[in-house]
Amino acid sequence: MKKTGYNVSRRTFLNHSTKATLAIGIGSSLIGSTFLSACSGNSEGGEEIKNLLSTGFEQTPLAYAYEALEPHIDAMTMEIHYTKHAAAYAKNLADAASEEGVDVSKPLEEVMMNISKYSTKMRNNGGGHYNHELFWKIMSPNGGGQPGGDLGQAINGGFGSFEEFQKQFEDAAKGRFGSGWGWLVLDKNNLLKIGSTPNQDNPLMDISEFQGIPLLGIDVWEHAYYLNYQNRRPDYVSAFWNIINWSEVEKRYDTLMKG
């Protein structure tokens, strides 16, 4: 198979990343300079990566109306969540980037993978911005159902069944003490893993105990569900299956596994 620019197998990409002097990344340099160059659109095939797997420093518009996810997430919760909470993370991230001399033309992922080098302000707001930008994308008013293609097969193969995957994902999200996130990630061994992180941390961060490339994430901070579900986080987590944009999650998985 031809391997030029980013059009390489993920295995080749991982091998290259372990040699990258600028790559700190997940585990042993899981995401390296080749990935970051592609995310910036600087290599062949980079635009696909940039569009799917790269996050900027500015808040992007929602692809749907605030009320579009009802009844599973109500319009007021979505509006407050997007315009107040997420917007504040984006603003504070911009301030932190300016204060700490971060090049905002590069992917935010580069900061996430080296977050131990930055301030708590950068960690909290960079994580908050990254997490929410992914969150909006992996929800859709036309969501729900089950994933297909290679991701569907990987879920069935890795967890035994979609139902078992659902159970484990729900357990991770419901069981996160206090505020945080539940995740489905692709780890450095090309395996799907489920876990959670506290506050606005995420699995890309080099300080995270749970690491991988995020494919799917659910916000379990109270501001994500409190107006409609009050203290019933389990009900919110169960309702989440109705709005997952599996097409987006599949694209993320397929892009990483390409080759």
Phi, psi and omega in degrees: 000137179295134181231097178228147180056230178273352183283064179233163177291155180296328179295316178297319179299318180294322178297318178296321186292333180290342180263355185284122183291338181267357187269120171261299165060195184272131180058239180263074177055050182300317177247120186244197186293332177299315178297315183293324176296318179295320179299331179277356181078021185265000179230164181301131183082001185294332182297324179296316178293318181301318182288326187263322192239000182251138183243132177272180183267352181256151179288131179265152180296148173294147179272004182209164181286159181303324183274359188294336184264005177294150005272003188285321170228123186283160186298319182293320177299314180298317182295313179296317181300313185283312188276339181252294185294303183294322179297323178294321177298317180296317180295313181292329175295317178300319178297314181297319180297320178294316182295327187253010174067035180276135176282104185282000174279347178268162181297142176299334178305327181297321177290316181303318183287347179237029191297337179297343181272353186247178184283167174297324177300317178294318181299311183293314185275326174295316177296316180299319180291312180302312184299316182288323178300322176290317183304313181298323184288327186267016171240151182202145174295344178254023184276192180101186181078211181230152177289152177245197175059210183294325180294316178301318179293321180294322178295314179296321180287323184278330184244354179097325179191162176295324180296321178291321174301314178303315181299313182293322178294316178298318179300318180294318182287316181290328186273354178295117182289130181071212183272151178166203185221148170255145189224149160245124183231165169255121185271182186291350177257017181067021181256146175280133179226149178244139178191191180214162177226152180278157172053233178251023173290162176214166186290350175284336187292138181288352178262356185282137175287334178251117188234151179161179177265117184297131172253323185213135178217145177237131179279119178245023165292148182299330181295345180281343187213354193296323184298325183262320187256356185051239182265013186268067179304318180303323179293320178296315180297319179295323180290337183302329181299336182284347185234009178291130178272083185296333178300317178293318180295319178298318180297319178298315180295312182298321180296318179291326184267001184304142176133000000 
